[in-house]
Amino acid sequence: MNSHIFIHKRWRKKMLSGQKLALILPSKCAGSGDEIEAFGAHFRVVDILRTSLETASYLFYEWDGCGSADEFRQLWTQDHPDTGYRPKQTVYVHLIKRTENAGE
């Protein structure tokens, strides 16, 4: 199944180079095995983890393409101005892997 997830253009280079291996989202937007197309490339969701935003910011900031937990929190606040960074908020870490073609 193909899933449609908005991915900010700031992540283009990191996704295409394999430096962004996760999408941390406020809701579950795909299932394991689903495919995502972004920036002309295909990615497969290999697993989804449910955790708090605080835990995600410390354990998965590098997977998300950030250089630090502080950078992750700043970008999260910028991208979610209505709710901001709420440490106890439940989030879903979508672990992704680039594939050559859809269906691979």
C-alpha positions as CSV (number, residue, x, y, z in Angstrom):
1,M,0.0,0.0,0.0
2,N,1.2,3.5,-0.8
3,S,0.9,6.1,1.9
4,H,0.9,9.8,1.4
5,I,2.8,11.7,4.1
6,F,3.8,15.4,3.8
7,I,7.6,15.7,4.2
8,H,9.1,19.2,4.4
9,K,11.5,20.1,1.6
10,R,14.2,20.7,4.2
11,W,14.6,16.9,4.4
12,R,15.2,16.3,0.7
13,K,19.0,16.0,0.8
14,K,19.0,13.9,4.0
15,M,16.3,11.6,2.8
16,L,17.9,11.0,-0.6
17,S,21.4,10.5,1.0
18,G,20.2,8.1,3.6
19,Q,20.8,10.4,6.6
20,K,17.1,10.5,7.5
21,L,15.9,7.1,8.5
22,A,12.8,8.0,10.4
23,L,9.7,10.1,10.2
24,I,8.5,11.2,13.7
25,L,4.8,12.1,13.4
26,P,1.9,12.9,15.8
27,S,-0.2,10.2,14.3
28,K,0.4,6.8,12.7
29,C,0.4,7.7,9.0
30,A,1.4,4.3,7.5
31,G,1.8,0.7,8.3
32,S,4.8,-1.6,8.3
33,G,5.5,-2.6,4.7
34,D,3.8,0.5,3.3
35,E,5.6,2.5,0.6
36,I,6.2,6.3,0.6
37,E,7.3,8.3,-2.3
38,A,9.3,11.4,-1.6
39,F,11.5,13.6,-3.7
40,G,11.3,11.2,-6.6
41,A,12.5,8.2,-4.5
42,H,10.7,5.3,-2.9
43,F,10.9,4.3,0.8
44,R,9.4,1.4,2.7
45,V,8.2,1.7,6.3
46,V,10.0,-1.1,8.1
47,D,8.6,-0.6,11.6
48,I,6.6,1.9,13.6
49,L,7.3,2.6,17.3
50,R,4.9,4.4,19.6
51,T,6.6,6.6,22.3
52,S,6.5,10.0,23.9
53,L,7.8,13.0,22.1
54,E,10.5,13.4,24.8
55,T,11.8,9.9,24.3
56,A,11.8,10.3,20.5
57,S,13.7,13.6,20.8
58,Y,16.5,11.9,22.8
59,L,16.6,8.4,21.2
60,F,15.7,9.1,17.6
61,Y,16.9,12.7,16.7
62,E,19.7,11.4,14.6
63,W,17.4,8.9,12.8
64,D,15.1,11.9,12.1
65,G,18.0,13.8,10.4
66,C,18.8,16.2,13.2
67,G,22.2,17.0,14.7
68,S,21.0,17.1,18.3
69,A,17.9,16.7,20.5
70,D,17.8,20.5,20.8
71,E,17.6,20.9,17.0
72,F,14.8,18.2,16.9
73,R,12.8,20.1,19.6
74,Q,13.3,23.5,17.8
75,L,12.1,22.0,14.4
76,W,9.2,20.2,16.0
77,T,8.1,23.5,17.7
78,Q,8.4,25.3,14.3
79,D,6.5,22.6,12.4
80,H,3.8,22.3,15.0
81,P,3.0,25.9,16.1
82,D,-0.5,25.1,17.4
83,T,0.7,22.5,19.9
84,G,4.4,23.1,20.2
85,Y,6.8,20.7,21.9
86,R,4.8,18.7,24.6
87,P,7.2,16.1,26.1
88,K,4.4,13.7,27.1
89,Q,2.7,13.8,23.7
90,T,2.4,10.4,22.0
91,V,4.2,10.2,18.7
92,Y,4.9,7.5,16.1
93,V,8.4,6.9,14.9
94,H,8.1,5.5,11.3
95,L,11.4,3.8,10.5
96,I,12.1,3.9,6.8
97,K,14.4,2.4,4.3
98,R,15.0,3.6,0.7
99,T,14.2,1.1,-2.0
100,E,15.1,1.3,-5.7
101,N,11.6,1.0,-7.0
102,A,8.0,0.7,-5.7
103,G,7.2,-2.8,-4.8
104,E,10.8,-3.8,-4.1
